[in-house]
Amino acid sequence: MQVRFLILHSMTFVLLFSFDNYIDANLRMMQLQEEGISCWLKDENSATISPYLANSIGGIKLMVPEIQKERAADLLRTMINKEKENKACPHCGSLNVEYIVTIRSSSNWLAAIFSLVRGNNAMSANKMYHCFDCAHEFDMLPAEKKSV
């Protein structure tokens, strides 16, 4: 165990990718570790305990050894592309789709105004899939509708 620590300690780690939530960060880290990439998450605790600070510290950073960066980047790119294949827009078929927070509905705005009046700074929002090519928004992916 001490030999492994000495080897990892002497490696130079570099930033591979930055995440805005700990679930995605840990999932990708574990997938890379399964492929033999030595990696760790920087600023995970800070961003998880104080999510409002996550953007100011640059999110949760996936760190990999410099000598494994190219292979890790290829693996991560493949993982992300594979995931995107399952998120095609039902309106236009584009893969440029993300799961985002939206406050567009009137009920969300009313809840936000009510929470401000009460002195609560929390803003109500829904999560939806958004296509960045045709601007279509939808609640579930076609694959999710079949399984429900």
N, C-alpha and C positions, 0 to 999 in steps of 0.2 A: 504494500500500500504506500509506503514511503517513497519507493522508487517511482511509482506512477505520479505522485505529487511533485517530485523533482522534475520529471519530464514535462508535465503540464505547466509547472511554474516557469520553466525556461522558454516556453512558447510565446510568441507574440500573437495576441488575439486582435482581430479587426471586426468592425461592424459589418454584418451581412445584410440585416434588414431590421426595420423598426416597426413595432406593433402598437396599436392603441388599446388592446385589451390582453389580459393575461391568459385567457383561454386559447386564443389563436397562437400566442407566443409559445405557450407550453406544448401545444399540439405539434407545431412545426419543429420545436427543439427535439421532442421525442422522436419524431419521424426521421430527423437527421441523425440522431444518435443510433437509431436502428440501422442506419446505413453506414455506421462506423465513423461518423463525424463527431469529433470532440467539440462540444459547444456548451454555452451557458447563457443565462439571461442577465443582462445588466439593467439596473434600476427597476427590476420587477416589483420589489417591495414598495418602493416610493410611489410608483404609478398605481399600484393596487390599493394601498392604504389611502392615498390622496389622489383620486382620479382627476380632480380638477387641475392638478399640477402636471399631469401626464404630458400634455403638449409642450409645456415650458421646459421640461427636462428631455424632450425628444422621444418620449414614449418608452416602451420596453424594447431594449436593444438585444438582438440575437448576435452573440459574439462567437466567432469561429477562428481556429488557428489560421494564420496567414497562408500557410502551406496547403491548407485544405479549402481555401476560399473559392476557387474556381469550381471544384467539384460540388461543394455545398450550394453555390449559386445555381448551378445546373439542376441539381436535385430539387431545390426550392422552386425554381421556375417551372419545372415539370409538375410538381405538386400543385402549384397555383393554377397552371393551365388545365390540369386534369379536373380540378374543382370547378373551374369556370365552364367547362364543357357541360356540366350538369345544371348550369344557371342560364340557359338560353331564354331570351325574352319571348314570351308567347305571342307578342304582337308583331315583331319584326325579325326574330330569330338571332339577334345580335348576342354576342357573348360579353359585351361591355355592360354587365349588370352587377350591381353591388347591393348589399343589404344595408340600408341607411336609416337614420332617424329622421322622421318628417313631422312637422307641426302644421301641415296644410289644412287639415279638416277644421271646421268651425268649432266642433266640440273641444278640440285641443286648445284653441285660442281662448274659449270661454273658461276652461279649466285653468289656463295660465293666468288669466285676469283675476279669477277668483282666488288663486293661490297668492297672487301679489297683494290683493286687498287684505287677505288674512295675515300677511307678513311672512309668508313662506316663499322662499326664492326658487323652489323646485318648479320646473316647467314640464307639463305633461306632453308626451310625444309618443308617436307610434313608430314602429319599425316596419319598413316595407322594402320590397325589392324595387330598384329604380334602374331603368335602362337609360344609359347616357347617350344613346344614339337617337332613340325616338321619343324619349321622355315619358314613356309608359311606366306606370307604377302598378304593382300588383302585390297581393298579400302572400300568396304561395306559389312556389314553382310548380310547373305541370307534373313533375315526378312526385311531389308531395301530395297533390290532389288525388292521384291514383291510389296512394297508400292509405289515405284517410277514410 
